[in-house]
Amino acid sequence: MAALLVLLSLVSLLAWLYLAFLHGRFWRGEVRLEPGTDPPAPDGGWPAVVAVVPARNEEASVERSLRSLLAQDYPGPLEILLVDDQSEDGTSERARALGAGDGRLAVVRTPPRPDGWVGKMWAVHTGVAEAARRRPEAAYWLLTDADVEHSPGNLRRLVAKARGEGKDLVSLMVRLHCERGWERLLVPAFVYFFQKLYPFPRVNDPRSRTAGAAGGCMLVRREALAKAGGIEAIRGEIIDDCALGKALKARGPIWLGLGTSEYSFRPYVGLADVWSMVARSAYTQLGHSPLLLAGTVAGLALVYLVPPLVALSWPLHGGHAAGALALATFGLMAWTFQPTLRDYRRSPWLGLALPVAGGLYLAMTLDSARRHHQGRGAEWKGRAGAGNAAAAARGTASGV
């Protein structure tokens, strides 16, 4: 037993040494699009942009998000298109009332969704097609969510970055709501884990195969999207933002960073909200592979659970080598969490709770696999996505 604990603790420490120093500096949070002085006009001036905002049952939030887009100090032509994906509340009415006072804002409702399309992607596709019809000269689409509030200079900075550096995609991971309850631990942990999966320096390095994006705020060059097959090329993708990043990076440079002044103001009410967000797509991230699921569970347990368990049980097992290794690993783990905790103005002591978050995300991943096999894995705003109906039918037929 003593030898096994030493081996597990040593492997966990080696894994954390790799993550801390060789995995793209993911935890430092250094890649940002900082607000500051107004960027200069790009060569050729400020191009036309259409913001496409897919929304379903967003009556409570849509006005705040749209107002932030209307308040952009962007010097070029800007139009905003709210795409109502068959909402059952007053989403369209709120948007139309706001647009009545500003001709730059229009509302379009999605037609019936064809087979094979995830709900959100059908809404985005509908919006992009309408945007192209309304603004044939537009050079960029700003794809953003209906719960995101943009700072006034955000679009100007995005376009200056894209034009000035020749990027086909510039996306920001906006700051998430993190004020109460489980949010205080799980939201910073979510941001930390996302950066670990998609280290931003690697995403932004044309020589690296790592590709990703953050769906809350994505500026996409229109011509690049068309060459990549348009939104139709990712019509069935649940993790649509990263799929888009991969499709675009195969043809040109992309950039992903942390937003500092752009916020998602949607709160996560209790553990259940965060759980649903992660369980919706975690198994998809693993390609629905049972082998990858087993490997991920084992890896998460080794990396996040072994160090604290061996360190805290040191008085019981009495293995000084294993205990010392585990304690060092536990400390290294907590240290790498500090920049994200500072970003979200949370106590540094929460670094010691990262194993709790890791254990919960492990459970969410297992639940994601369960939901997939029940045909509930790709839901968006309460509706099944592409492939769910067939999976649900299979489950019903087999008695699941």
HELIX and SHEET records of a PDB file:
HELIX    1   1 ALA A    2  LEU A   22  1                                  21    
HELIX    2   2 PHE A   26  ARG A   28  5                                   3    
HELIX    3   3 VAL A   62  LEU A   70  1                                   9    
HELIX    4   4 THR A   91  GLY A   99  1                                   9    
HELIX    5   5 GLY A  119  ARG A  134  1                                  16    
HELIX    6   6 ASN A  154  GLU A  165  1                                  12    
HELIX    7   7 GLU A  183  LEU A  197  1                                  15    
HELIX    8   8 PHE A  200  VAL A  203  1                                   4    
HELIX    9   9 ARG A  222  LYS A  227  1                                   6    
HELIX   10  10 ILE A  231  ILE A  234  5                                   4    
HELIX   11  11 ASP A  240  LYS A  249  1                                  10    
HELIX   12  12 GLY A  270  ALA A  279  1                                  10    
HELIX   13  13 ALA A  282  GLN A  285  1                                   4    
HELIX   14  14 PRO A  290  LEU A  300  1                                  11    
HELIX   15  15 ALA A  301  LEU A  305  3                                   5    
HELIX   16  16 VAL A  306  LEU A  312  1                                   7    
HELIX   17  17 TRP A  314  HIS A  317  1                                   4    
HELIX   18  18 HIS A  320  THR A  336  1                                  17    
HELIX   19  19 GLN A  338  ASP A  343  1                                   6    
HELIX   20  20 PRO A  348  ALA A  353  5                                   6    
HELIX   21  21 LEU A  354  HIS A  373  1                                  20    
HELIX   22  22 ASN A  388  ALA A  397  1                                  10    
SHEET    1   A 3 ARG A  32  LEU A  33  0                                        
SHEET    2   A 3 ILE A 254  SER A 264  1                                        
SHEET    3   A 3 VAL A 148  GLU A 149 -1                                        
SHEET    1   B 8 ARG A  32  LEU A  33  0                                        
SHEET    2   B 8 ILE A 254  SER A 264  1                                        
SHEET    3   B 8 LEU A 169  ARG A 175  1                                        
SHEET    4   B 8 CYS A 217  ARG A 221 -1                                        
SHEET    5   B 8 TYR A 140  THR A 144 -1                                        
SHEET    6   B 8 VAL A  49  ALA A  55  1                                        
SHEET    7   B 8 LEU A  78  ASP A  84  1                                        
SHEET    8   B 8 LEU A 105  ARG A 109  1                                        
END                                                                             
